Every structure is written in structure tokens, then in C-alpha cells.
Amino acid sequence: MATALLTVVESKVHGPINLGTGIGISVRQIARTLAEMMDKPQLIEEVVPPEIDSLGYVVADATRLRRLGWAPQHDLSQGLAKLLQG
């Protein structure tokens, strides 16, 4: 997201721009992926029944950001792996 923010700051675009990939990823999915990568699935405790988010499914529309020439450099797994490497 740092490169996305830099792209926006260096551009001459006006108005709101969503920072995101345009691909929806839930917090639950990120947590599960991290737990699996750390070989610690016990870190994730499922709530039964699952809680329903009142906002529903929200995904950033990255159209304006992509028109500025930005594209994600990593997918979720690659980005989380880099995060874990420190």
C-alpha cells in the first residue's frame, strides 16, 4: 500500500481515491493464512455461529488508482510472507 499511496501523492489527481487491490479479502482469511504460515492454527478460534458484519461485503474500487499506473506487487500470501520475514 505504500507504493499506492506514493503513486497518489506524486500524481496530480484530485478527489477521492480508494487504496486497495479491488480484490476482497476478509480479516478472517488474513488471520487464517497467517496462522497457517506460522504453523500455529491454534491461534484462530472460530465463532459459532459466525458473526455477520452489518456492512456486508465491501471491496475498494481501485479503478482510479490503477489508471494512475499502480498495480499490486504482491498477492496476499507473498505480502504476508514478507511481513513474517521482518
Buried (B, 14 or more C-beta within 10 A) or exposed (E): EEEBEEBBEEBEBEEEBBBBBEEEEEEEEEEBBBBBEEEEEEEEEEEEEEEEEEEEEEEBEBEBBBEBEBEBEEEBEEBBBEEEEE
